[in-house]
């Protein structure tokens, strides 16, 4: 599991997310400075969310592979969209949802926002006469919620100051539109669930959970309750539609439920303090998710827990030798413990079990190969990294590692091009163009790499 910074703008998130009922103050200070979301990348979780979402997106008319569910490292329960291509899901939502259907219901609701064009509606509203006043109000609310979530009182106070000077009439109209869009997203989401023969009970239970927070101040509401206001009449309508659906009693399959439980165990193991993990998954619990969580939590105890972590991973591998994720965590433990050469074999096995189609595993294998400092591994690492960059250009870690691999081989133009690509997809366009210009000078004119550099050099950001 890795974390990364996306190129999605903090400013865009505040402005576009609000009217769709889907923004929250989730910014740790470092991420805010980078103007990026603190994203988590993990093959196992991403493939599960893909299985949850793609049938919903097809039912919504959004096609296959056009919209991606991305994972935000934040413990609050929330989900949001800021464009028509991504649904952002908090780790808190995944960990607090007891069933796949609850997460699927949230995805269906967010798909309703996308299919309803709610972000475009906000842009159109801002384009009207009172643009400046509305924008000030939006940014003020964003600052208040951001301050409350982060505990930064100065930010919250600044947001209140902005709000004081705002236009109440504008905000009333915005609130009314927001509630209308929330109700529309509910109904659209339920249609998508019906089209895929899934129950809406998960969506209903999620909104029922937060309905009681309507009377709370923003500072004391959960992020999801703040950004998805649940009026009484809206909840009653939602309940009626869910309970009259022919698929109301449909349940998640045992296989899908197990994958969901494994995801929650993995998130707990990697993200929560080990003491909490061991309390949640005590030694008396011999279930597969509990064994998974304890193995990961043992590793996070430090050097003293490594042997226990490796023993836990080996035990899982003995019982389930074709599970690629058990091989992956073993390789992860070894690499992060400074034993990259030993990490190579389990990571290779994991990639093999994925039939070579797991770019993130490929990147970690390449990192281990390079960390050995043994020249015979460099070409294999470069091939893995090139594939990862081609498959997932937004994986900036792959581009950075590829740049280092080229540099170590003395291929400076290729190294600078890789750095340019990584910076470009991170959003640092000017720096990317500087590296691309340096790279282009050492590349064969007209070659594929030269053309890639030229594309970056001539890129003009939209206003």
Secondary structure, 3 states (H helix, E strand, C coil): CEEEECCCCHHHHHHHHHHCCCCCCCCCHHHHHHCCCEEEECHHHHHHHHHHHHHHHHHCCCCCCCCEEEEECCCCCCEECCCCCEEEEEHHHHHHCCCHHHHHHHHHHHHHHHHCCHHHHHHHHHCCCCHHHHHHHHHHHHHHHHHHHHCCHHHHHHHHHHHHCCCHHHHHHHHHHHHHHHHHHHHHHHHHHHHCCCCCHHHHHHHHHHHHHHHCCHHHCCHHHHHCCCCHHHHHHHHHHHHCCCCCCCCCCHHHHHHHHHHHHHHHHHHCCHHHHHHHCCCCCCCHHHHHHHHHHHHCCCHHHHHHHHHHHHHHHHHCCCCHHHHHHHHHHHHHCCCHHHHHHHHHHHHHHCCCCCHHHHHHHHHHHHHCCCHHHHHHHHHHHHHHHHHCCCCHHHHHHHHHHHHHCCCHHHHHHHHHHHHHHHCCHHHHHHHHHHHHCCCCCCCHHHHHHHHHHCCCCCC
